[in-house]
């Protein structure tokens, strides 16, 4: 819908194992005891209390939505009903849900690109900003706890800073509106097994929802070959989530959000590679027997206090986050094939606070203001085995040695904003304001960023909008490669380029305009165009053997495009379609130069080049029909014209698509509940396509899209089914 409104990681400081999962389970257990504690309340009093809770929570939810509204930015909404009628439903990885929104392009390693940007997405849960974590292969966010998703893009109003390619605002399920639980078992191709549990409810003033699941399969990372089954691609992942809300009085509440996710991934192999280096005691090595692995862990806790009184609404939140990635090489194999074997352990600790508030000044003005402060500490422990190199540029010894390159960096991000929503006349609204943002990390930078949006609604079925935003985007502290280039001189890990200018914040001017129109009842269409020109355009790439991204800057950047979208609903039929054209370009790399070859740097210095994630055309579409007997049929398709490849991204990969179909059926079990059976067929035509071919700026290896797959789900709910899982 469119609108315009259990895996250990080593602590870098102490060397001890971080046992996050145990602590989180202890926290959940404490809350569970609170939930199931007996209440001295009569049945009549309990019923009255619950009715009042529903009224209070509904009122507070409306107030929270008005604290940080879209205010003229382009907003695309995905409900839980739409999620459950897309391929794989609630079992789909979170990035797959976003791919069904306009202007979202698919990439390898679970990445998505919105409007020609690499990452640069901001995630919010129930209106609270989720600080950035280390990006890996696993999907930290679990689709199962989502009640609805809003993707906001374009010229964002002043309350949204830093990551500005898009704002993914997630509204979680709530126990008071969706009481009860379900148990689900999902499995199929690639030895996939995923059991899941979720439960929600309320007790007195307490409203709660918890979700936990475990996933194992043989497709943790995209296959580097065109074969159906990847070699050495086992993955085990877990996710748990909890949301608790306590009503303090009729105008305020306290909310907790807790989450833990982790994963262990085998790095898939490409058979038939030729060794390039000689290792003492290893006469030969089969590349299909490599044993590289990566471990990931992400935890966060959010505490939020909301108050709504008269014309004043506010939400104050505090957050704590831990994120870690550990890459473990195949020491012998990596040395003979790459001349380098790097054991990389990255960790990020982040905490901070955020305030968002609004005040209604009569019927024509609404002031919104707020602030944010985040402190981050990034730790990088790297132990790299290399061979010595002679003056002639050849390997001079078959005996490797290790180089330790550890670093630690603190970073502070802060910002304030003020804006006014001015309703000049009934159909015309202007929202104008500004942000002041600063960062103190690898550089001390700041910027004042004006914002203005205009919306005009000449008729109830028509809405036009236009906006301008000045953006300030700091580089991700946890990903900046701060290695000492000189340490690797005269080794097989030496850089041909030794220059390493610091990564700086991106500064951009962004323009956006569009219109939405309801053609007939149930049919809505929209068109939106955008243009961005940037200084120090940020981008990211995967350099070296460790599958961890590193950011860098282009001196100048240009991104522009247009999106068209449509939704249609009538009776049991629902459908959507999106099409986007985009161009993303950069010129002259001005930071992290040591990551590149000299000939590539020279070419990019004097030529505009396409960014590696540039995709000219992107499209998605889907349809579903729900019958009265509890049966639903659905189908969707994802289409892309191909990402960039070749020297300096001068080439383009072939176009590709994935067509998916499925159905679900509810079986009512008298006095017991509902059993839902679901079937999903992914890539029905078994198209073999490449997301990456191993060439291009910051592209390390080939990755192929998922081949034809079959999955089945059984879900038991001890109540009437609300949606298909």
C-alpha positions in Angstrom: 0.0 0.0 0.0 1.3 3.5 -0.9 0.8 6.6 1.2 2.5 9.9 1.8 1.9 10.7 5.3 24.7 -19.8 20.7 27.8 -19.2 19.0 30.8 -17.8 21.0 32.7 -14.7 20.1 35.9 -13.7 21.9 35.9 -10.4 23.7 38.5 -8.2 22.2 39.6 -6.8 25.5 39.7 -9.8 27.8 39.9 -12.8 25.5 36.9 -14.4 27.3 33.9 -15.9 25.6 30.9 -13.6 25.3 27.9 -15.6 26.5 25.1 -13.4 25.4 22.5 -16.0 24.8 22.5 -17.2 28.4 22.0 -13.7 29.7 19.2 -13.1 27.4 17.4 -16.3 28.3 17.7 -15.4 31.9 16.1 -12.1 31.2 13.3 -13.7 29.3 12.7 -16.2 32.2 12.4 -13.3 34.7 9.8 -11.7 32.5 8.0 -15.0 32.1 7.7 -15.4 35.8 6.2 -11.9 36.0 3.7 -12.7 33.3 2.4 -16.0 34.8 2.3 -14.7 38.4 -1.2 -15.1 39.8 -3.4 -12.0 40.0 -5.9 -11.1 42.8 -8.4 -9.8 40.4 -12.0 -10.9 39.8 -13.2 -12.0 36.4 -15.4 -8.8 36.0 -12.5 -6.5 37.1 -10.1 -8.3 34.7 -12.5 -7.8 31.8 -12.9 -4.1 32.6 -9.2 -3.6 32.9 -8.5 -5.3 29.6 -11.1 -3.2 27.8 -9.5 -0.1 29.2 -6.1 -1.3 28.2 -7.2 -1.7 24.6 -8.5 1.9 24.6 -5.4 3.2 26.2 -2.9 1.3 24.0 -4.9 2.2 20.8 -4.7 5.9 21.8 -1.0 5.7 22.7 -0.2 3.9 19.4 -1.9 6.7 17.4 0.0 9.3 19.4 3.3 7.5 18.8 2.7 7.4 15.1 2.1 11.1 15.0 5.4 11.9 16.8 7.5 10.8 13.8 5.2 10.7 10.7 6.3 10.7 7.1 5.2 14.3 6.5 5.5 14.3 2.7 8.2 11.6 2.2 7.3 8.6 0.0 5.8 5.9 2.2 5.1 2.3 1.1 3.3 0.1 3.6 3.4 -3.7 3.9 0.9 -5.3 6.2 1.2 -8.8 7.8 -1.5 -10.0 5.5 0.6 -9.0 2.5 3.7 -10.6 4.1 1.8 -13.9 4.6 0.7 -14.0 0.9 4.2 -13.5 -0.4 6.6 -16.4 -1.0 7.6 -18.2 2.2 5.3 -15.9 4.3 6.5 -15.2 7.8 9.4 -17.6 7.3 10.8 -15.4 4.5 14.1 -13.7 5.4 13.5 -10.0 6.2 15.4 -8.8 3.1 13.0 -10.8 0.9 10.1 -8.8 2.3 11.8 -5.5 1.5 12.4 -6.7 -2.1 8.6 -6.5 -2.7 8.8 -2.7 -2.2 9.5 -0.3 -5.1 13.0 0.7 -5.9 14.6 -2.1 -3.8 17.3 -4.1 -5.7 18.5 -7.6 -4.7 22.2 -8.3 -4.0 24.3 -11.2 -2.6 24.9 -11.8 1.1 21.3 -10.9 1.9 21.9 -7.2 1.0 19.2 -4.9 -0.5 19.8 -1.5 -2.1 17.1 1.2 -2.0 17.2 3.8 -4.7 20.7 3.2 -5.8 22.3 3.3 -2.3 24.6 0.8 -0.7 23.0 0.0 2.7 22.4 3.4 4.3 19.0 2.1 5.6 17.7 3.2 9.0 15.6 0.7 11.0 13.1 1.6 13.7 11.1 -0.7 15.9 7.9 0.8 17.3 9.2 4.3 16.5 12.6 3.8 18.2 15.9 3.9 16.2 17.8 0.7 16.1 21.6 1.5 16.1 23.7 0.1 13.3 25.3 -3.3 13.8 27.9 -5.3 12.0 26.5 -6.6 8.7 26.9 -10.2 7.8 25.0 -13.0 6.1 22.4 -13.6 8.8 19.1 -11.7 8.9 19.0 -10.1 12.4 15.4 -9.0 12.1 12.8 -11.8 12.1 9.8 -11.4 9.8 7.6 -13.4 12.3 7.3 -10.6 14.9 6.3 -8.0 12.3 2.7 -6.7 12.3 3.4 -4.1 9.6 6.4 -2.4 7.8 6.6 1.1 6.4 9.4 2.0 4.0 9.9 5.7 3.8 12.1 7.2 1.1 12.7 10.5 -0.7 13.2 13.8 1.0 12.8 12.8 4.6 11.6 15.2 7.3 14.0 16.5 9.9 13.4 13.8 12.5 15.2 11.3 10.3 19.0 11.6 10.2 22.2 9.7 9.3 21.0 6.6 7.3 18.8 8.3 4.8 18.4 6.0 1.8 15.2 4.8 3.5 13.6 4.4 6.9 12.3 0.9 7.6 9.7 1.4 10.4 8.6 -1.9 12.0 5.4 -2.2 14.1 5.6 -5.4 16.1 2.8 -7.7 17.1 1.1 -7.0 20.3 -0.3 -9.5 22.8 -3.4 -7.5 23.6 -4.5 -7.2 20.0 -3.3 -10.7 18.9 -3.5 -12.9 22.0 -2.5 -16.5 21.9 0.3 -18.3 20.2 1.4 -20.7 17.5 3.9 -23.4 16.9 5.3 -23.8 13.4 7.6 -26.3 11.6 9.0 -25.1 8.2 11.3 -27.2 6.0 12.2 -28.4 2.5 14.9 -28.0 0.0 18.6 -27.7 0.9 17.9 -29.7 4.1 16.0 -26.7 5.6 14.5 -27.2 9.0 13.0 -24.3 11.0 10.9 -24.8 14.1 9.3 -21.6 15.5 7.3 -20.6 18.6 5.4 -17.3 19.3 3.1 -16.3 22.1 1.4 -13.1 23.1 -1.1 -11.9 25.6 -1.8 -9.5 28.5 -2.2 -9.6 32.2 -3.5 -6.6 34.0 -1.5 -3.6 32.7 1.1 -5.8 31.1 1.1 -6.6 27.4 3.7 -9.0 26.0 4.8 -10.8 22.9 7.7 -13.3 22.5 9.1 -15.1 19.4 11.9 -17.7 19.0 13.0 -19.9 16.2 16.0 -21.9 15.0 17.1 -22.4 11.4 19.4 -24.9 9.7 20.0 -25.4 6.0 22.7 -25.9 3.3 22.3 -22.5 1.8 23.5 -20.1 4.3 25.3 -18.0 1.7 24.8 -17.7 -2.1 26.3 -20.5 -4.1 29.5 -19.4 -6.0 28.8 -22.0 -8.7 25.8 -22.6 -11.0 25.3 -26.1 -9.5 22.2 -26.8 -7.6 23.9 -27.7 -4.3 26.7 -25.6 -3.0 29.8 -27.2 -1.5 30.5 -26.5 2.2 27.5 -24.2 2.8 26.0 -25.4 6.1 24.3 -22.8 8.3 22.8 -22.8 11.8 21.0 -19.7 13.0 18.8 -18.7 15.9 16.6 -15.6 16.6 14.6 -14.6 19.7 12.6 -11.4 20.3 10.5 -10.1 23.1 8.2 -7.0 23.4 6.7 -6.0 26.7 4.6 -2.9 27.4 3.3 -1.7 30.8 0.6 0.9 31.2 1.6 3.4 33.9 -1.6 5.4 33.6 -4.1 6.5 30.9 -1.5 8.8 29.3 1.8 6.9 29.5 3.5 3.5 29.2 6.8 1.9 29.5 8.1 -0.5 26.8 10.9 -3.1 26.6 12.3 -4.6 23.4 14.8 -7.4 23.7 16.4 -9.3 20.8 19.1 -11.9 20.3 20.3 -13.5 17.1 23.3 -15.5 16.0 24.6 -17.7 13.3 27.4 -20.0 12.1 28.1 -20.1 8.4 30.3 -22.3 6.3 31.8 -20.3 3.4 30.9 -22.2 0.2 33.7 -23.4 -2.0 34.5 -23.3 -5.8 36.1 -26.5 -7.0 38.9 -26.7 -9.5 40.9 -23.6 -8.4 44.6 -23.5 -9.1 47.1 -22.8 -6.2 49.2 -19.7 -6.6 51.6 -20.0 -3.7 53.8 -22.7 -2.1 53.3 -23.7 1.5 55.9 -25.8 3.3 54.5 -29.4 3.9 51.4 -28.9 1.6 52.3 -30.2 -1.9 48.7 -29.8 -3.2 45.2 -28.6 -2.0 41.7 -29.3 -3.4 39.8 -26.1 -3.4 36.5 -27.9 -2.8 37.9 -29.0 0.6 38.4 -25.5 2.0 37.0 -24.9 5.5 36.4 -21.2 6.0 33.7 -20.2 8.5 32.0 -17.1 9.9 30.2 -16.6 13.2 27.8 -13.7 13.9 26.0 -12.4 17.0 23.7 -9.5 17.5 21.9 -8.4 20.7 20.0 -5.3 21.6 17.8 -4.0 24.4 15.5 -0.9 24.1 13.7 0.8 26.9 11.1 3.4 25.9 8.9 5.8 27.9 5.9 7.4 26.1 3.8 10.2 27.4 0.7 11.7 25.8 -1.0 14.6 27.5 -3.2 17.3 25.9 -1.4 18.8 23.0 2.0 17.3 23.9 3.3 13.8 22.9 6.8 12.4 23.4 8.8 9.3 23.5 12.1 8.9 25.3 14.2 5.8 24.7 17.5 4.3 25.7 19.2 1.5 23.8 22.1 -0.9 24.3 23.6 -3.0 21.5 26.3 -5.6 21.0 27.3 -6.9 17.5 30.1 -9.2 16.6 31.5 -11.0 13.5 34.4 -13.6 13.6 35.9 -14.9 10.3 37.9 -18.1 10.7 40.1 -19.0 7.6 41.3 -22.3 6.4 44.9 -21.4 7.3 46.6 -23.8 4.8 44.1 -23.4 2.0 43.9 -19.6 2.1 47.6 -19.4 2.0 48.1 -21.6 -1.1 45.3 -20.0 -3.0 45.5 -16.3 -1.9 48.8 -16.0 -0.1 46.9 -14.6 2.9 45.0 -16.2 5.7 43.3 -13.6 8.0 41.6 -14.4 11.3 39.3 -11.4 11.8 37.2 -10.6 14.9 35.2 -7.4 14.8 33.0 -6.3 17.7 30.8 -3.2 18.3 29.4 -1.9 21.5 26.8 0.9 21.2 24.5 2.7 23.6 22.6 5.9 23.5 19.4 7.8 24.0 16.8 9.4 21.7 14.0 11.9 22.3 11.1 12.6 19.9 8.3 15.0 20.8 5.5 17.0 19.2 3.3 19.9 20.3 0.1 21.1 18.6 -0.1 24.9 18.4 -3.7 25.3 17.4 -5.2 23.7 14.3 -2.6 25.1 11.8 0.8 24.3 13.4 2.4 21.3 14.9 6.0 21.6 16.2 8.2 18.5 16.3 11.6 18.4 18.0 14.1 15.9 19.3 17.6 14.8 19.9 19.8 11.7 19.8 23.2 10.7 21.2 25.0 7.5 20.5 28.4 6.3 21.8 30.1 3.4 19.9 33.2 1.4 20.6 34.5 -0.7 17.7 37.1 -3.4 18.3 39.1 -5.1 15.5 41.4 -8.0 16.2 43.2 -9.4 13.1 45.9 -12.1 12.9 47.1 -12.5 9.3 49.4 -15.2 8.0 51.4 -14.2 5.0 54.5 -15.2 3.0 57.5 -12.9 2.5 58.0 -11.4 -0.9 61.4 -10.7 -2.6 62.4 -7.5 -4.3 61.5 -9.2 -7.6 57.8 -9.4 -6.5 57.9 -13.2 -6.1 57.3 -15.4 -3.0 60.7 -15.7 -1.3 59.9 -18.4 1.3 57.3 -21.2 1.7 57.2 -20.7 5.5 54.5 -18.2 6.5 54.6 -15.8 9.4 51.9 -13.9 11.3 51.2 -10.2 11.6 49.0 -8.9 14.4 47.0 -5.7 13.5 44.5 -4.8 16.3 42.7 -1.5 16.7 40.0 0.1 18.9 38.1 3.2 18.2 35.4 5.2 20.0 32.9 7.2 18.0 30.2 9.7 19.1 27.2 10.7 17.0 24.8 13.5 18.1 22.0 15.5 16.6 19.0 17.7 17.3 16.1 18.8 15.1 13.2 21.2 15.0 10.4 21.5 12.5 6.9 22.9 12.0 4.0 21.2 10.2 2.1 24.2 8.8 -1.4 23.5 7.5 -1.8 26.7 5.4 -5.2 25.8 4.0 -7.1 22.4 4.2 -5.5 20.8 1.1 -2.0 22.4 1.4 0.6 21.5 4.1 4.2 22.7 4.3 6.6 20.9 6.7 9.9 22.8 7.2 12.7 22.5 9.6 16.3 21.6 10.1 18.7 19.2 11.8 22.1 19.7 13.3 24.3 16.6 13.3 27.8 15.8 14.3 30.2 12.9 14.6 33.5 12.6 16.4 35.3 9.4 15.3 37.9 9.2 12.5 37.2 12.9 11.9 35.3 15.6 13.7 32.5 16.6 11.4 29.1 18.4 11.6 26.4 19.9 9.4 23.2 21.9 9.5 20.7 20.2 7.3 17.5 22.1 6.2 14.5 20.1 5.1 11.2 21.1 3.5 8.2 19.1 2.2 5.0 20.3 0.5 1.9 18.1 0.2 -1.2 19.2 -1.8 -4.4 17.3 -1.8 -6.8 18.9 -4.3 -9.2 16.0 -4.2 -9.6 13.1 -1.8 -8.3 10.7 -4.4 -5.2 12.7 -5.4 -2.1 13.7 -3.5 0.9 15.5 -4.7 4.2 16.0 -2.9 7.6 17.6 -3.4 10.5 18.0 -1.1 14.2 18.9 -0.5 16.5 17.5 2.1 20.1 18.2 3.0 21.7 15.0 4.2 24.7 14.2 6.4 25.6 10.5 6.5 28.6 9.4 8.7 30.5 6.2 7.7 29.8 3.1 9.7 32.4 3.1 12.5 32.3 -0.6 12.9 33.3 -1.3 9.2 36.0 1.3 8.6 39.2 -0.6 7.7 41.8 0.9 9.9 44.6 -1.5 9.2 48.3 -0.4 9.2 49.1 -0.7 5.5 52.9 -0.4 6.1 52.9 -3.6 8.3 52.3 -5.7 5.2 55.0 -4.2 3.0 57.1 -6.9 1.3 54.5 -9.6 2.0 51.9 -11.4 -0.1 49.3 -9.1 1.5 51.1 -5.9 0.5 49.0 -3.2 -1.2 50.1 -1.8 -4.6 48.7 1.5 -3.3 49.8 2.6 0.1 47.6 5.8 0.3 44.9 5.5 2.9 43.0 8.8 3.4 40.3 8.7 6.2 36.7 7.8 5.3 34.6 10.9 5.7 30.9 11.6 6.1 28.8 12.0 3.0 27.0 15.3 2.4 24.2 15.4 -0.2 21.4 17.5 -1.7 18.2 15.4 -2.3 15.2 16.4 -4.3 12.0 14.3 -4.6 8.5 14.8 -6.1 5.6 12.5 -6.8 1.8 11.9 -7.0 -0.6 9.2 -5.8 -4.0 8.7 -7.4 -6.9 6.4 -6.5 -8.3 5.5 -10.0 -11.3 3.5 -8.7 -12.2 2.1 -5.4 -9.4 -0.4 -4.4 -7.0 0.7 -7.2 -4.2 3.1 -6.3 -1.2 4.1 -8.4 1.8 6.3 -7.7 4.8 7.8 -9.5 7.8 9.3 -7.8 11.1 10.8 -9.1 14.3 11.7 -7.2 17.7 13.2 -7.8 20.7 13.3 -5.4 24.1 15.0 -5.8 26.6 14.1 -3.2 30.1 15.1 -1.9 32.1 12.2 -0.5 29.6 9.7 -1.8 29.8 6.7 0.5 30.0 3.1 -0.8 31.1 -0.3 0.5 32.9 -3.3 -0.9 34.1 -6.7 0.1 37.9 -6.6 -0.2 40.3 -9.5 0.7 39.4 -13.0 1.8 37.3 -12.2 4.9 33.7 -11.6 3.8 33.4 -8.3 5.7 32.5 -5.0 4.0 34.7 -1.9 4.1 33.5 1.7 3.3 35.2 4.3 1.1 34.3 7.6 -0.5 33.9 8.9 -4.0 34.7 12.6 -4.3 31.4 13.1 -6.1 28.2 11.1 -6.5 25.0 11.3 -8.5 21.9 9.1 -8.0 18.6 9.6 -9.8 15.6 7.6 -10.8 11.9 7.2 -11.0 9.5 4.7 -9.4 6.0 3.6 -10.4 3.8 1.5 -8.1 0.2 0.2 -8.0 -2.0 -1.8 -5.6 -5.4 -3.3 -6.2 -7.8 -4.9 -3.8 -11.3 -6.2 -4.2 -13.1 -8.9 -2.1 -10.7 -11.8 -1.6 -8.3 -10.6 -4.4 -5.2 -8.5 -3.7 -2.3 -7.5 -5.9 0.6 -5.1 -6.2 3.2 -4.1 -8.8 6.3 -2.0 -8.7 8.7 -0.8 -11.4 11.8 1.4 -10.9 14.5 3.0 -13.0 17.7 4.0 -11.3 21.3 5.3 -12.1 24.0 5.6 -9.4 27.4 6.9 -10.3 30.6 8.1 -8.6 33.9 9.8 -9.5 37.4 9.8 -8.0 38.0 7.6 -5.0 39.3 9.8 -2.1 39.5 7.4 0.9 40.7 3.8 1.5 42.7 3.9 -1.7 44.9 1.0 -0.6 41.9 -1.3 -1.2 42.2 -0.7 -5.0 44.5 -1.4 -7.8 46.3 1.7 -9.2 44.9 1.3 -12.8 41.4 1.3 -11.4 42.1 4.3 -9.2 43.5 6.2 -12.2 40.4 5.4 -14.4 37.9 6.4 -11.7 39.8 9.6 -11.0 38.9 11.0 -14.4 35.7 9.1 -15.3 32.2 8.8 -13.9 31.6 5.1 -13.1 28.5 3.2 -12.0 28.5 2.1 -8.4 28.7 -1.7 -8.0 25.1 -1.9 -6.8 23.7 0.1 -9.6 20.8 -1.7 -11.3 19.0 0.0 -14.2 15.6 -1.7 -13.9 14.0 -3.3 -10.9 10.5 -4.7 -10.7 8.3 -6.8 -8.4 4.7 -7.9 -8.5 2.4 -10.2 -6.6 -1.2 -11.4 -6.4 -3.2 -13.5 -4.0 -6.8 -14.7 -3.7 -8.4 -15.9 -0.4 -11.4 -18.3 -0.6 -14.1 -18.5 2.0 -13.1 -22.0 2.9 -9.7 -20.9 4.3 -7.7 -21.5 1.2 -5.4 -18.9 -0.2 -3.4 -19.0 -3.5 -0.5 -16.6 -4.1 2.2 -15.8 -6.6 4.9 -13.2 -6.9 7.9 -12.3 -9.0 11.2 -10.4 -8.6 12.9 -9.0 -11.7 16.3 -7.2 -12.1 18.3 -6.0 -15.1 21.6 -7.0 -13.4 24.2 -5.4 -11.2 27.5 -4.0 -12.4 30.6 -6.0 -13.1 34.0 -5.8 -14.9 36.9 -3.4 -14.6 35.6 -0.2 -12.8 32.0 -1.5 -13.1 32.0 -0.9 -16.9 30.0 -4.0 -17.6 26.5 -5.2 -16.6 25.3 -8.7 -15.6 22.4 -10.3 -17.5 18.8 -9.7 -16.4 17.2 -12.2 -14.2 13.9 -13.1 -12.5 12.5 -15.4 -9.9 8.9 -16.5 -10.1 7.3 -18.0 -6.9 4.0 -19.6 -6.2 2.2 -21.2 -3.3 -1.0 -21.9 -1.4 -2.1 -22.2 2.2 -5.2 -23.9 3.8 -6.7 -23.6 7.3 -8.2 -26.7 8.9 -10.4 -25.9 11.8 -9.9 -28.4 14.7 -13.0 -28.4 16.9 -12.3 -27.2 20.4 -8.6 -27.3 19.8 -7.5 -24.6 17.3 -6.5 -24.2 13.7 -3.9 -26.2 11.7 -2.5 -24.3 8.7 -0.7 -26.1 5.9 1.3 -24.1 3.5 3.3 -24.9 0.3 5.9 -22.6 -1.3 7.7 -23.1 -4.7 10.6 -20.7 -5.1 12.1 -20.0 -8.6 9.5 -22.1 -10.3 11.2 -22.1 -13.7 14.6 -23.0 -12.1 16.3 -20.0 -13.7 20.1 -20.1 -13.3 21.3 -16.5 -12.7 24.2 -14.6 -11.2 23.8 -11.9 -8.7 27.6 -11.3 -8.9 30.3 -12.8 -11.1 33.3 -12.0 -8.9 34.3 -8.8 -10.8 33.6 -5.1 -10.2 34.5 -2.6 -7.6 34.6 -4.3 -4.1 33.2 -7.6 -5.4 35.2 -10.6 -4.1 33.5 -13.7 -5.4 30.7 -15.0 -7.7 27.2 -15.6 -6.2 24.3 -17.3 -7.9 20.6 -16.8 -7.0 18.6 -19.6 -5.3 17.6 -22.4 -7.6 14.2 -24.0 -7.6 13.1 -24.9 -4.1 10.2 -26.5 -2.4 9.1 -25.7 1.2 6.3 -26.8 3.4 5.0 -25.3 6.6 2.7 -26.7 9.3 1.4 -24.2 11.9 -0.8 -24.9 14.9 -2.7 -22.1 16.6 -4.9 -22.8 19.5 -7.3 -20.1 18.3 -8.9 -18.9 15.1 -6.1 -18.2 12.6 -5.5 -14.5 12.0 -3.2 -15.0 9.0 -1.3 -17.7 7.1 2.2 -18.5 8.3 
